[in-house]
Amino acid sequence: MMLTRTATAQKVVIVNGSQETLELLETVLEAGHYDIVFVESSEHAYSQIKRVQPQLVILYMRIDDIHGFQVLSMLKLDEETQRIPILTYTTEYEREDPETDTLDAGDVEVFVPKAAVRMN
């Protein structure tokens, strides 16, 4: 029996991310009638994406977390998944305790650009 796609919603896999970001993405994607699959852990993302074969992957990446980079590499090296578009994003630095992590005026550096020097 052969299954055909007729007017079915496109599948999107969302990996990781904060609750607020996931809610925002869910609101936007559901309005466009996409089937959304959430994967909470980068460790299971690759196998889930291979199984689901979505039309888009939205991957949350943090610079200090190697798992997101590993998922991205594995997806792009695999012939079955390398053509799936992957949107990567990150958010501002998430502080553990915003009350104790405030900046003093002396902690802020101001960047002042210098005039460009042209050399011919």
N, C-alpha and C positions, 0 to 999 in steps of 0.2 A: 504494500500500500504506500503510495507516494503522497506526502503532505505538501500542500501548496500554501503559500502565503497570500492571503487575500484580505486586504484591509485590516491586517493585524497591527497592533501597536509595536513600535520598535523598542528593543530592549536596551536599557542603560544600566550598567553596573557602577555603583558608587562605593568607593573604598575609603574607609576611615572618615575622619573629619569630626568637627565639634557638633554637638546636638543642634545648635542654632544654624550652622551651615547646612546640615542635612535637612532640616525643616525647610529652609529657603529653597534648596535644590528640589526637594520633593514637591513643594508648591508650584514651582516653575514647570517642572517636567510633567506633573500630573495634568496641568492645564493644557499641555501639548499632547496629551494621551499617550505617554510613554509608559512602558512596563519598567518599573524600577526594582532593581535587586540591590539591597544593601549588604555589604560585606564589612563587618566590624574590624577585622584584623587583616593586616597585610600578609600575615603568615598563611592565610587560607585563600587569599585573593586570586592567586594564579590558577589554582585548581577550579575555583568557582567560575572564573572568567572563561577558562577552557570548556567547562561544562555548559555554560549558558550561551556562549558565542554571541555577545551583544553587538549592537551597532555602534556603541560608544562606551568608553570607560572614563569615569571621572575619578582621578586618583589624588588623594590628599597626600602631600609629601612635606616632611620636615627635614631640615638640613642635618639634624642630629640623629635621624632615624634611618638606618641603612636599609630597612625592609622595603620601603617605598621604591628606592632605587633598584633593589633586587627584582621586585615585581615588574617594574618598567623594563628592565633588561631582559628578563625571561620572556615577557610578552613579545618584545621586538625581535628576539632571536628564534622564536618558535614559528614555523611556517604556518601553523593553523591560526595563530593569533596576531601575526605581525602586521596585518592589514587593518586591524581594528584601530580606529582613531582613539587616542588617549589624551584627555585634557588633564593636565596636572595643575594643582594650585596649592597655595599655602596661605596662612593667615598671619596676622601680626603675632609677635612673640606672646605666648600665653604664660603669664606669670602665675606662680604657685600661690602667692599671697599678695594681692595688689595693695593692701594696707601698708605693708612694711617695705614695699618695693618702689617707693616714690623717689623722684630725682630732686636733688638740690640744685639751685641755680648754678652753683659752681661745677656741677657734674656735666653740664651741657656744653658741647663744643659747637661753635658756629663756624661754618665753612664760608669763607669769603673768597670768591674766585678772583684770580689775578688777570690782568689784561693779557691777551694772547700775543705771543711774539711770532711774527711771520719771518720765515727765512726763505730766501729764493735760491 
